[in-house]
Amino acid sequence: MPQTPHIEKHFTAGEAVRDVVIGMSDGLTVPFALAAGLTGAISSSHLILTAGFAEIAAGSIAMGLGGYLAARSDAEHYASERQREEEEIVTVPEVEACEVRDIFKTYGLTDEESATVVEALRKRPQDWVDFMMRFELGLEKPVPGRAWKSALTIALAYVVGGLIPLSSYIFLADAHRALWVSIGVTLVALAAFGAIKGRFTGASMIRSGLQTMVIGGLAAAAAFGIARMIS
Amino acid sequence: MPQTPHIEKHFTAGEAVRDVVIGMSDGLTVPFALAAGLTGAISSSHLILTAGFAEIAAGSIAMGLGGYLAARSDAEHYASERQREEEEIVTVPEVEACEVRDIFKTYGLTDEESATVVEALRKRPQDWVDFMMRFELGLEKPVPGRAWKSALTIALAYVVGGLIPLSSYIFLADAHRALWVSIGVTLVALAAFGAIKGRFTGASMIRSGLQTMVIGGLAAAAAFGIARMIS
């Protein structure tokens, strides 16, 4: 693949960054909203911390294991599809060659125009399988060991994110005072996180920071309102 | 694209299904684990319901808005990359043609073998842009209106999933008794959800059901343990 600047720009958001974003987005938002929501119903910081830590434990494990299973199932899906393509290239090469022509037909190319590429691929079975995996099925080769790394990164990012809004409840016994500190600290953290995320995904840092802050704020406000209503 | 059986099989997992899976996986797991965890520290069903509903509100909004922004940012990314490709095909056609040759080179094809395809694409600028979007950048055209639909589907699935483990706390005032009912109901729901998910993603239904049940159980057990420890 050519390394032109506009490709590189978008690929700086690697898979580890994506995992940190997944974990920290929810980690900063949900425990914050939960603690804020409970402060509408409970005045003891201790109970709110109990709920907050229980949520961090539940959320980080659920998200981490979810990430693990998603990566594992991607890898298994890739392996089984690859094996199928490898068999088909041997057992029904004409059908597969026809599929290559069909791919090019969707881009307006005639059979004559794609003929040399089809013939060239037929001479190189491994490259042909690679070609079908990417261009027919749209599947990327998974990185080995990715599932565990992904799970740990997501879970750790969730824990780090979740501890930020809870920190004020650790130091302030009065939940209502802790809430105001938590709101301030978390909104700043959300804005900073959103800005850094924007930097990696190529979006505007200011816009991404504001958007991320608004999400956390909305989720917390809704949770606060609902907890007030039912208590 | 050719509609061979092995493609169709995997594409039954449409985007709406994926959104339901995203929302319900977390919806069934996190409120369940939180309620179970709090039952280790609090014996009033009412307080646990307060925390549970606050968590459902926070989690569904955070996940729904997260899904909305992800879909929006995919669409914006696609549009900006497409515009860039359209410009480059006009301003630096030689560079772009070279990029097409480079793509084929990664599959072992010589410049001579890919020449006819390169020439054919140069005659059809729109198809050429489509080709570059998919084969150089690996980007799929986003569906219009997808962002809102995605957000609502994820949020609703989260709410539905989250109400299942909380239902027993609504009917049983004693949190410890409610917990046992909640565990039973939720493990059954997790297994059923996992099995249906497996049906759509092409995995084994039994294995997927068991895996999903184990995740929920582990997350809940950890949350339970942590809430006990700090209370």
Contacts between the chains, C-beta under 8 A, distances in Angstrom:
chain1	res1	chain2	res2	distance
A	1	B	102	6.6
A	1	B	103	6.9
A	1	B	106	6.1
A	1	B	136	7.5
A	2	B	98	7.2
A	2	B	99	4.9
A	2	B	102	4.6
A	2	B	136	8.0
A	4	B	95	7.6
A	4	B	99	6.9
A	6	B	81	7.5
A	6	B	84	5.9
A	7	B	136	7.5
A	7	B	137	7.1
A	10	B	77	7.3
A	10	B	81	7.6
A	10	B	137	7.9
A	25	B	62	7.5
A	25	B	66	5.7
A	26	B	59	8.0
A	26	B	62	6.0
A	26	B	63	7.2
A	26	B	66	7.2
A	29	B	58	7.0
A	29	B	62	4.1
A	30	B	30	7.6
A	30	B	55	7.1
A	30	B	58	5.0
A	30	B	59	5.3
A	30	B	62	5.4
A	32	B	58	7.9
A	33	B	54	7.3
A	33	B	57	7.3
A	33	B	58	3.1
A	33	B	61	7.5
A	33	B	62	6.7
A	34	B	34	7.9
A	34	B	51	6.9
A	34	B	54	5.4
A	34	B	55	5.2
A	34	B	58	5.3
A	37	B	51	8.0
A	37	B	54	3.2
A	37	B	55	7.8
A	37	B	57	6.7
A	37	B	58	6.3
A	38	B	50	6.8
A	38	B	51	5.9
A	38	B	54	5.8
A	41	B	47	7.6
A	41	B	50	4.8
A	41	B	54	7.8
A	42	B	47	7.0
A	42	B	50	7.5
A	46	B	231	7.9
A	47	B	41	7.7
A	47	B	42	7.0
A	47	B	47	7.5
A	49	B	230	6.9
A	50	B	38	6.8
A	50	B	41	4.8
A	50	B	42	7.5
A	50	B	227	5.4
A	50	B	230	5.9
A	50	B	231	5.1
A	51	B	34	6.9
A	51	B	37	8.0
A	51	B	38	5.8
A	51	B	51	4.8
A	51	B	227	7.8
A	53	B	226	5.4
A	53	B	227	6.7
A	53	B	230	5.6
A	54	B	33	7.3
A	54	B	34	5.4
A	54	B	37	3.2
A	54	B	38	5.8
A	54	B	40	8.0
A	54	B	41	7.7
A	54	B	223	4.5
A	54	B	224	7.7
A	54	B	226	6.0
A	54	B	227	4.1
A	55	B	30	7.1
A	55	B	34	5.2
A	55	B	37	7.8
A	55	B	55	6.3
A	55	B	223	7.4
A	56	B	226	8.0
A	57	B	33	7.3
A	57	B	37	6.7
A	57	B	219	7.6
A	57	B	222	4.8
A	57	B	223	4.3
A	57	B	225	7.7
A	57	B	226	4.3
A	57	B	227	7.7
A	58	B	29	7.0
A	58	B	30	5.1
A	58	B	32	7.9
A	58	B	33	3.2
A	58	B	34	5.2
A	58	B	37	6.3
A	58	B	219	4.9
A	58	B	220	6.8
A	58	B	222	7.1
A	58	B	223	3.9
A	59	B	26	8.0
A	59	B	30	5.3
A	61	B	33	7.5
A	61	B	215	7.9
A	61	B	218	6.0
A	61	B	219	4.2
A	61	B	222	5.1
A	61	B	223	7.6
A	62	B	25	7.5
A	62	B	26	6.0
A	62	B	29	4.1
A	62	B	30	5.4
A	62	B	33	6.7
A	62	B	215	6.5
A	62	B	216	7.5
A	62	B	219	4.3
A	63	B	26	7.2
A	65	B	215	4.5
A	65	B	218	6.7
A	65	B	219	7.1
A	66	B	25	5.7
A	66	B	26	7.2
A	66	B	215	7.0
A	69	B	211	6.3
A	69	B	215	7.2
A	73	B	201	6.7
A	73	B	203	6.4
A	76	B	203	7.8
A	77	B	10	7.2
A	77	B	202	7.3
A	81	B	6	7.4
A	81	B	10	7.6
A	84	B	6	5.9
A	95	B	4	7.6
A	98	B	2	7.3
A	99	B	2	4.9
A	99	B	4	6.9
A	102	B	1	6.7
A	102	B	2	4.5
A	103	B	1	7.0
A	103	B	2	8.0
A	104	B	117	6.7
A	106	B	1	6.1
A	106	B	130	8.0
A	107	B	121	6.7
A	107	B	124	7.4
A	107	B	127	4.3
A	107	B	128	7.6
A	107	B	130	6.0
A	107	B	131	4.9
A	108	B	120	7.7
A	108	B	124	4.8
A	108	B	127	4.2
A	109	B	117	6.4
A	109	B	120	4.8
A	109	B	121	7.3
A	109	B	127	7.7
A	110	B	120	7.4
A	112	B	116	7.7
A	113	B	116	5.1
A	113	B	117	6.2
A	113	B	119	7.6
A	113	B	120	3.9
A	114	B	116	7.4
A	114	B	117	5.9
A	114	B	120	7.7
A	115	B	116	7.2
A	116	B	112	7.7
A	116	B	113	5.1
A	116	B	114	7.4
A	116	B	115	7.2
A	116	B	116	5.2
A	116	B	117	7.5
A	117	B	104	6.7
A	117	B	109	6.4
A	117	B	113	6.2
A	117	B	114	5.9
A	117	B	116	7.5
A	117	B	117	5.2
A	119	B	113	7.6
A	120	B	108	7.7
A	120	B	109	4.8
A	120	B	110	7.4
A	120	B	113	3.9
A	120	B	114	7.7
A	121	B	107	6.7
A	121	B	109	7.3
A	124	B	107	7.4
A	124	B	108	4.8
A	127	B	107	4.3
A	127	B	108	4.2
A	127	B	109	7.7
A	128	B	107	7.6
A	130	B	107	6.0
A	131	B	107	4.9
A	134	B	135	7.8
A	134	B	138	8.0
A	135	B	134	7.8
A	135	B	135	6.3
A	136	B	1	7.5
A	136	B	2	7.8
A	136	B	7	7.5
A	137	B	7	7.0
A	137	B	10	7.9
A	138	B	134	8.0
A	138	B	138	7.6
A	138	B	140	7.5
A	140	B	138	7.5
A	201	B	73	6.7
A	201	B	77	7.9
A	202	B	77	7.2
A	203	B	73	6.3
A	203	B	76	7.7
A	211	B	69	6.3
A	215	B	61	7.9
A	215	B	62	6.5
A	215	B	65	4.6
A	215	B	66	7.0
A	215	B	69	7.2
A	216	B	62	7.5
A	218	B	61	6.1
A	218	B	65	6.8
A	219	B	57	7.5
A	219	B	58	4.9
A	219	B	61	4.2
A	219	B	62	4.4
A	219	B	65	7.1
A	220	B	58	6.8
A	222	B	57	4.8
A	222	B	58	7.1
A	222	B	61	5.2
A	223	B	54	4.5
A	223	B	55	7.5
A	223	B	57	4.3
A	223	B	58	3.9
A	223	B	61	7.6
A	224	B	54	7.8
A	225	B	57	7.8
A	226	B	53	5.4
A	226	B	54	6.0
A	226	B	57	4.3
A	227	B	50	5.4
A	227	B	51	7.8
A	227	B	53	6.7
A	227	B	54	4.2
A	227	B	57	7.8
A	230	B	49	6.9
A	230	B	50	5.9
A	230	B	53	5.7
A	231	B	46	7.9
A	231	B	50	5.2
